[in-house]
Amino acid sequence: MQRRTLLQLGVASAALVAIAGGGAALMHERAWRDGKLLPAGRRVLAAVARAVLDDSLPGDPSAQSAAVDSHLLRLETTVSAMPTHTQREVADLLALLAMPPLRATFAGLTAPWEQASVADVQAALQSLRHSSLLLRRQAYNALRDLTHAAYFADASTWPLLRYPGPRALA
């Protein structure tokens, strides 16, 4: 290979990386800022909640929507109480999952979160869970654990677990 060809290949590769990176930056939508879930994060976590808590959520659509909204508030409180570096990791995960090309590549979900069926989101989560890549399995565990922690922190959900609540101290 001649030096001129190698230089041309290097310049073309750098231009391609710059264009791809610029395109990804333009599509990037923040999901978490200043202790608050932003719309992109809410879309991801609402879909995850519907998939993870499928049998625990009310069947009535309006009651389910209210339960998910309440869950998202608890989730926001839960994440905002975490150390700053953990909040950043959650924000990075949500931002990655909110971007269409990365959502499709990383989670295997081609439909937007708000349009994906519960079954599609469950399949994407199972794909993460059973991945050979540790990062994908960690993402699954984080999404599942955060969802369960925030949902079952509310006393109104305890009967689903047959948990009577904390005992009164004598």
BADREN-202113 format. One record per residue: residue number from 1; chain; x, y, z of N, C-alpha, C in turn. Coordinates in Angstrom, 2 decimals. Example, Ala and Ser with C-alpha at 12.3 -4.5 7.8 and 13.67 -1.06 7.14 Angstrom:
BEGIN
NODE  bafi  selo      n.u      n.v      n.w     ca.u     ca.v     ca.w      c.u      c.v      c.w
NODE     1     A    13.19    -5.69     7.80    12.30    -4.50     7.80    13.20    -3.30     7.80
NODE     2     A    12.85    -2.25     7.08    13.67    -1.06     7.14    12.90     0.03     7.87
//
This chain:
BEGIN
NODE  bafi  selo      n.u      n.v      n.w     ca.u     ca.v     ca.w      c.u      c.v      c.w
NODE     1     A     0.85    -1.18     0.00     0.00     0.00     0.00     0.89     1.23     0.00
NODE     2     A     0.54     2.19    -0.81     1.32     3.41    -0.89     0.95     4.35     0.25
NODE     3     A     1.91     5.20     0.56     1.71     6.16     1.65     0.53     7.08     1.35
NODE     4     A     0.37     7.52     0.12    -0.73     8.42    -0.25    -2.08     7.72    -0.03
NODE     5     A    -2.18     6.46    -0.40    -3.42     5.69    -0.22    -3.73     5.54     1.27
NODE     6     A    -2.70     5.27     2.05    -2.88     5.13     3.49    -3.36     6.43     4.12
NODE     7     A    -2.80     7.55     3.68    -3.25     8.85     4.20    -4.69     9.14     3.80
NODE     8     A    -5.05     8.83     2.57    -6.42     9.05     2.12    -7.40     8.18     2.93
NODE     9     A    -7.01     6.95     3.19    -7.85     6.05     3.99    -8.01     6.60     5.40
NODE    10     A    -6.94     7.12     5.97    -6.98     7.70     7.31    -7.89     8.92     7.38
NODE    11     A    -7.79     9.79     6.39    -8.64    10.99     6.34   -10.10    10.60     6.16
NODE    12     A   -10.37     9.66     5.29   -11.75     9.21     5.05   -12.32     8.57     6.31
NODE    13     A   -11.53     7.78     7.00   -11.99     7.14     8.25   -12.28     8.18     9.31
NODE    14     A   -11.41     9.16     9.45   -11.62    10.22    10.45   -12.88    11.02    10.14
NODE    15     A   -13.12    11.29     8.86   -14.33    12.02     8.47   -15.58    11.20     8.78
NODE    16     A   -15.54     9.92     8.51   -16.67     9.04     8.79   -16.97     8.99    10.29
NODE    17     A   -15.94     8.86    11.10   -16.12     8.84    12.56   -16.68    10.18    13.04
NODE    18     A   -16.18    11.27    12.50   -16.68    12.60    12.90   -18.15    12.77    12.54
NODE    19     A   -18.53    12.33    11.35   -19.92    12.44    10.92   -20.82    11.56    11.79
NODE    20     A   -20.40    10.33    12.05   -21.19     9.43    12.89   -21.30     9.97    14.31
NODE    21     A   -20.20    10.46    14.85   -20.23    11.03    16.20   -21.09    12.27    16.28
NODE    22     A   -21.01    13.12    15.27   -21.85    14.32    15.24   -23.32    13.97    15.13
NODE    23     A   -23.63    12.97    14.32   -25.02    12.51    14.20   -25.54    11.96    15.51
NODE    24     A   -24.70    11.18    16.19   -25.12    10.64    17.49   -25.31    11.76    18.50
NODE    25     A   -24.45    12.75    18.47   -24.58    13.88    19.41   -25.86    14.67    19.14
NODE    26     A   -26.24    14.81    17.88   -27.48    15.51    17.55   -28.71    14.74    18.01
NODE    27     A   -28.64    13.41    17.97   -29.78    12.59    18.39   -29.84    12.43    19.90
NODE    28     A   -28.75    12.72    20.59   -28.68    12.52    22.03   -29.72    13.37    22.74
NODE    29     A   -30.48    12.72    23.58   -31.48    13.42    24.37   -31.22    13.06    25.82
NODE    30     A   -30.99    14.07    26.63   -30.71    13.80    28.04   -31.91    13.17    28.70
NODE    31     A   -31.65    12.26    29.64   -32.72    11.53    30.30   -32.82    11.88    31.78
NODE    32     A   -31.78    12.50    32.33   -31.72    12.81    33.76   -30.90    14.07    33.94
NODE    33     A   -31.41    15.00    34.73   -30.63    16.20    35.01   -31.09    16.79    36.32
NODE    34     A   -30.13    17.17    37.15   -30.40    17.85    38.41   -31.42    17.12    39.29
NODE    35     A   -31.27    15.80    39.38   -32.15    15.01    40.24   -33.54    14.80    39.70
NODE    36     A   -33.74    15.02    38.41   -35.07    14.89    37.81   -35.01    14.04    36.54
NODE    37     A   -36.03    13.23    36.37   -36.18    12.49    35.13   -36.68    13.44    34.05
NODE    38     A   -36.05    13.42    32.92   -36.49    14.20    31.77   -37.38    13.32    30.90
NODE    39     A   -38.09    13.89    29.93   -39.02    13.08    29.14   -38.42    11.81    28.54
NODE    40     A   -37.20    11.86    28.05   -36.58    10.66    27.48   -36.44     9.55    28.52
NODE    41     A   -36.01     9.92    29.71   -35.88     8.94    30.79   -37.22     8.40    31.24
NODE    42     A   -38.21     9.27    31.28   -39.57     8.85    31.66   -40.12     7.83    30.66
NODE    43     A   -39.87     8.05    29.37   -40.36     7.11    28.36   -39.73     5.73    28.53
NODE    44     A   -38.41     5.72    28.74   -37.70     4.45    28.91   -38.22     3.74    30.15
NODE    45     A   -38.22     4.44    31.27   -38.58     3.79    32.54   -40.05     3.44    32.63
NODE    46     A   -40.93     4.18    31.98   -42.35     3.81    31.97   -42.55     2.50    31.21
NODE    47     A   -41.87     2.36    30.07   -41.98     1.12    29.30   -41.38    -0.05    30.07
NODE    48     A   -40.25     0.18    30.72   -39.62    -0.87    31.52   -40.54    -1.26    32.68
NODE    49     A   -41.16    -0.28    33.33   -42.07    -0.57    34.44   -43.24    -1.43    33.97
NODE    50     A   -43.82    -1.08    32.84   -44.96    -1.87    32.34   -44.54    -3.30    32.03
NODE    51     A   -43.32    -3.48    31.56   -42.84    -4.82    31.22   -42.46    -5.62    32.46
NODE    52     A   -41.74    -4.99    33.38   -41.26    -5.69    34.57   -42.40    -5.96    35.56
NODE    53     A   -43.30    -5.00    35.69   -44.38    -5.10    36.68   -45.70    -5.53    36.05
NODE    54     A   -45.64    -6.14    34.90   -46.82    -6.48    34.12   -47.96    -7.06    34.95
NODE    55     A   -47.71    -8.09    35.73   -48.75    -8.74    36.51   -49.10    -7.98    37.79
NODE    56     A   -48.29    -7.02    38.19   -48.51    -6.28    39.42   -49.29    -4.98    39.21
NODE    57     A   -49.34    -4.51    37.98   -50.02    -3.25    37.69   -51.52    -3.46    37.52
NODE    58     A   -52.32    -2.45    37.82   -53.77    -2.57    37.61   -54.09    -2.83    36.14
NODE    59     A   -55.17    -3.56    35.90   -55.57    -3.87    34.53   -56.23    -2.71    33.82
NODE    60     A   -56.93    -1.87    34.56   -57.60    -0.71    33.98   -56.56     0.28    33.45
NODE    61     A   -56.67     0.69    32.17   -55.65     1.57    31.58   -55.42     2.88    32.34
NODE    62     A   -56.47     3.53    32.81   -56.26     4.80    33.53   -55.64     4.55    34.90
NODE    63     A   -56.03     3.47    35.57   -55.41     3.14    36.86   -53.95     2.73    36.66
NODE    64     A   -53.69     2.02    35.56   -52.32     1.61    35.27   -51.45     2.83    34.99
NODE    65     A   -51.97     3.77    34.22   -51.23     4.99    33.92   -50.92     5.77    35.19
NODE    66     A   -51.89     5.86    36.09   -51.67     6.55    37.37   -50.63     5.81    38.20
NODE    67     A   -50.69     4.48    38.21   -49.71     3.69    38.98   -48.30     3.87    38.42
NODE    68     A   -48.17     3.92    37.09   -46.85     4.11    36.47   -46.34     5.53    36.76
NODE    69     A   -47.21     6.53    36.69   -46.79     7.90    37.00   -46.31     8.01    38.44
NODE    70     A   -47.04     7.39    39.36   -46.64     7.38    40.77   -45.31     6.65    40.95
NODE    71     A   -45.16     5.56    40.22   -43.91     4.78    40.25   -42.74     5.63    39.77
NODE    72     A   -42.94     6.40    38.70   -41.86     7.23    38.17   -41.43     8.30    39.17
NODE    73     A   -42.38     8.83    39.92   -42.03     9.80    40.97   -41.18     9.14    42.06
NODE    74     A   -41.57     7.94    42.47   -40.78     7.21    43.48   -39.41     6.86    42.94
NODE    75     A   -39.36     6.49    41.67   -38.09     6.15    41.04   -37.17     7.36    40.99
NODE    76     A   -37.73     8.51    40.66   -36.96     9.75    40.64   -36.40    10.05    42.03
NODE    77     A   -37.22     9.86    43.06   -36.77    10.07    44.44   -35.68     9.09    44.81
NODE    78     A   -35.84     7.84    44.40   -34.86     6.80    44.69   -33.51     7.12    44.06
NODE    79     A   -33.52     7.45    42.78   -32.26     7.72    42.07   -31.62     9.00    42.58
NODE    80     A   -32.42    10.02    42.88   -31.84    11.29    43.35   -31.21    11.15    44.72
NODE    81     A   -31.56    10.11    45.47   -30.95     9.88    46.78   -29.63     9.10    46.67
NODE    82     A   -29.32     8.64    45.49   -28.09     7.87    45.27   -26.89     8.81    45.13
NODE    83     A   -25.69     8.28    45.32   -24.49     9.11    45.13   -24.44     9.66    43.70
NODE    84     A   -23.76    10.78    43.55   -23.69    11.47    42.26   -23.16    10.56    41.15
NODE    85     A   -22.13     9.77    41.45   -21.57     8.91    40.39   -22.58     7.85    39.96
NODE    86     A   -23.40     7.37    40.87   -24.43     6.39    40.52   -25.52     7.05    39.69
NODE    87     A   -25.88     8.27    40.04   -26.87     9.01    39.25   -26.36     9.20    37.82
NODE    88     A   -25.07     9.49    37.68   -24.49     9.65    36.34   -24.57     8.35    35.54
NODE    89     A   -24.32     7.23    36.21   -24.38     5.94    35.52   -25.81     5.64    35.06
NODE    90     A   -26.78     5.93    35.94   -28.18     5.74    35.56   -28.53     6.67    34.40
NODE    91     A   -28.08     7.91    34.47   -28.34     8.88    33.39   -27.73     8.40    32.08
NODE    92     A   -26.52     7.88    32.13   -25.86     7.37    30.92   -26.63     6.19    30.34
NODE    93     A   -27.07     5.28    31.19   -27.83     4.12    30.72   -29.14     4.57    30.07
NODE    94     A   -29.85     5.48    30.72   -31.11     5.96    30.17   -30.89     6.71    28.85
NODE    95     A   -29.85     7.52    28.78   -29.55     8.24    27.54   -29.21     7.27    26.41
NODE    96     A   -28.45     6.24    26.73   -28.11     5.22    25.73   -29.37     4.54    25.22
NODE    97     A   -30.25     4.17    26.14   -31.47     3.46    25.76   -32.48     4.37    25.06
NODE    98     A   -32.38     5.68    25.27   -33.30     6.62    24.64   -32.94     6.91    23.19
NODE    99     A   -31.69     6.72    22.82   -31.25     7.01    21.44   -31.63     5.85    20.52
NODE   100     A   -32.41     6.10    19.48   -32.91     5.01    18.63   -31.85     4.03    18.12
NODE   101     A   -30.72     4.46    17.55   -29.77     3.45    17.06   -29.15     2.62    18.18
NODE   102     A   -28.91     3.26    19.31   -28.31     2.52    20.42   -29.34     1.64    21.11
NODE   103     A   -30.59     2.09    21.19   -31.66     1.26    21.75   -31.77    -0.02    20.94
NODE   104     A   -31.75     0.12    19.61   -31.88    -1.05    18.74   -30.65    -1.96    18.84
NODE   105     A   -29.47    -1.35    18.88   -28.25    -2.14    18.93   -28.02    -2.76    20.30
NODE   106     A   -28.18    -1.97    21.35   -27.86    -2.44    22.70   -28.97    -3.32    23.27
NODE   107     A   -30.22    -2.88    23.13   -31.32    -3.61    23.75   -32.10    -4.48    22.76
NODE   108     A   -31.89    -4.27    21.46   -32.60    -5.07    20.48   -34.05    -4.65    20.30
NODE   109     A   -34.38    -3.43    20.69   -35.76    -2.93    20.58   -35.79    -1.89    19.46
NODE   110     A   -36.49    -2.20    18.39   -36.51    -1.27    17.26   -37.60    -0.21    17.39
NODE   111     A   -38.70    -0.53    18.04   -39.80     0.44    18.21   -39.45     1.44    19.30
NODE   112     A   -39.92     2.66    19.18   -39.73     3.62    20.28   -40.37     3.08    21.57
NODE   113     A   -39.82     3.45    22.69   -40.28     2.92    23.98   -41.78     3.10    24.17
NODE   114     A   -42.29     4.28    23.84   -43.70     4.55    24.10   -44.63     3.80    23.14
NODE   115     A   -44.09     3.27    22.05   -44.90     2.53    21.08   -44.70     1.03    21.17
NODE   116     A   -43.66     0.60    21.85   -43.36    -0.83    21.95   -44.39    -1.53    22.84
NODE   117     A   -44.75    -2.73    22.46   -45.68    -3.51    23.28   -44.95    -4.02    24.52
NODE   118     A   -45.72    -4.41    25.51   -45.15    -4.99    26.72   -44.31    -6.21    26.36
NODE   119     A   -44.83    -7.04    25.46   -44.10    -8.25    25.05   -42.77    -7.90    24.38
NODE   120     A   -42.75    -6.85    23.55   -41.50    -6.44    22.90   -40.47    -5.96    23.91
NODE   121     A   -40.92    -5.17    24.89   -39.99    -4.68    25.92   -39.51    -5.84    26.78
NODE   122     A   -40.40    -6.77    27.11   -39.98    -7.94    27.88   -38.95    -8.76    27.11
NODE   123     A   -39.13    -8.91    25.81   -38.17    -9.64    24.99   -36.82    -8.92    24.96
NODE   124     A   -36.85    -7.59    24.85   -35.60    -6.81    24.86   -34.89    -6.97    26.21
NODE   125     A   -35.66    -6.93    27.30   -35.05    -7.10    28.62   -34.46    -8.49    28.79
NODE   126     A   -35.16    -9.50    28.28   -34.61   -10.87    28.37   -33.35   -11.01    27.51
NODE   127     A   -33.31   -10.29    26.40   -32.10   -10.29    25.58   -30.92    -9.72    26.36
NODE   128     A   -31.18    -8.64    27.11   -30.13    -8.07    27.97   -29.75    -9.06    29.07
NODE   129     A   -30.74    -9.66    29.68   -30.52   -10.57    30.81   -29.65   -11.77    30.43
NODE   130     A   -29.89   -12.32    29.25   -29.20   -13.55    28.84   -28.01   -13.29    27.92
NODE   131     A   -27.58   -12.05    27.83   -26.46   -11.70    26.96   -25.15   -12.29    27.47
NODE   132     A   -24.25   -12.54    26.57   -22.91   -12.97    26.97   -22.05   -11.79    27.42
NODE   133     A   -22.52   -10.57    27.15   -21.78    -9.36    27.54   -22.20    -8.90    28.93
NODE   134     A   -21.23    -8.77    29.80   -21.50    -8.36    31.18   -22.22    -7.02    31.24
NODE   135     A   -21.84    -6.06    30.40   -22.46    -4.74    30.42   -23.97    -4.81    30.16
NODE   136     A   -24.37    -5.65    29.23   -25.80    -5.79    28.94   -26.52    -6.45    30.12
NODE   137     A   -25.90    -7.44    30.75   -26.53    -8.08    31.92   -26.63    -7.09    33.08
NODE   138     A   -25.60    -6.24    33.25   -25.65    -5.22    34.30   -26.77    -4.21    34.03
NODE   139     A   -26.96    -3.84    32.78   -28.04    -2.92    32.43   -29.39    -3.53    32.79
NODE   140     A   -29.57    -4.80    32.48   -30.82    -5.49    32.83   -31.03    -5.47    34.34
NODE   141     A   -30.00    -5.84    35.08   -30.12    -5.88    36.54   -30.44    -4.51    37.12
NODE   142     A   -29.80    -3.48    36.59   -30.06    -2.12    37.08   -31.51    -1.73    36.82
NODE   143     A   -31.99    -1.96    35.61   -33.37    -1.60    35.26   -34.37    -2.37    36.11
NODE   144     A   -34.15    -3.66    36.26   -35.07    -4.49    37.05   -35.04    -4.11    38.52
NODE   145     A   -33.83    -3.97    39.08   -33.72    -3.67    40.51   -34.26    -2.29    40.85
NODE   146     A   -33.96    -1.29    40.03   -34.51     0.05    40.28   -36.03     0.04    40.19
NODE   147     A   -36.55    -0.68    39.21   -38.01    -0.76    39.05   -38.65    -1.40    40.27
NODE   148     A   -38.13    -2.54    40.69   -38.70    -3.22    41.86   -38.56    -2.39    43.13
NODE   149     A   -37.39    -1.81    43.33   -37.17    -1.03    44.56   -38.13     0.14    44.66
NODE   150     A   -38.31     0.85    43.58   -39.20     2.03    43.61   -40.66     1.61    43.69
NODE   151     A   -41.05     0.57    43.00   -42.46     0.19    42.99   -42.89    -0.37    44.35
NODE   152     A   -42.11    -1.28    44.88   -42.51    -1.94    46.13   -42.15    -1.13    47.37
NODE   153     A   -41.58     0.05    47.20   -41.35     0.95    48.34   -42.65     1.59    48.79
NODE   154     A   -43.65     1.58    47.93   -44.95     2.17    48.25   -45.79     1.17    49.02
NODE   155     A   -46.32     1.57    50.16   -47.10     0.69    51.03   -48.33     0.12    50.31
NODE   156     A   -48.85     0.82    49.33   -50.04     0.31    48.63   -49.73    -0.93    47.79
NODE   157     A   -48.47    -1.20    47.52   -48.11    -2.37    46.73   -47.78    -3.58    47.60
NODE   158     A   -47.66    -3.40    48.89   -47.29    -4.50    49.78   -48.26    -5.66    49.79
NODE   159     A   -49.58    -5.43    49.69   -50.48    -6.60    49.66   -50.19    -7.55    48.50
NODE   160     A   -49.65    -7.04    47.39   -49.29    -7.93    46.28   -48.25    -8.95    46.70
NODE   161     A   -47.42    -8.58    47.66   -46.37    -9.47    48.16   -46.81   -10.24    49.40
NODE   162     A   -48.02    -9.95    49.85   -48.53   -10.49    51.12   -47.66   -10.04    52.29
NODE   163     A   -47.11    -8.85    52.15   -46.30    -8.25    53.22   -47.21    -7.37    54.06
NODE   164     A   -47.31    -7.64    55.35   -48.23    -6.87    56.19   -47.71    -5.49    56.56
NODE   165     A   -46.48    -5.23    56.26   -45.88    -3.95    56.64   -45.00    -4.13    57.87
NODE   166     A   -44.28    -3.09    58.22   -43.38    -3.20    59.37   -44.18    -3.35    60.67
NODE   167     A   -43.59    -4.08    61.60   -44.22    -4.26    62.91   -44.06    -2.98    63.73
NODE   168     A   -45.06    -2.74    64.53   -44.98    -1.59    65.44   -44.01    -1.92    66.57
NODE   169     A   -43.18    -0.97    66.91   -42.23    -1.16    68.01   -42.97    -0.97    69.34
NODE   170     A   -42.72    -1.88    70.24   -43.41    -1.82    71.55   -42.77    -0.83    72.48
//
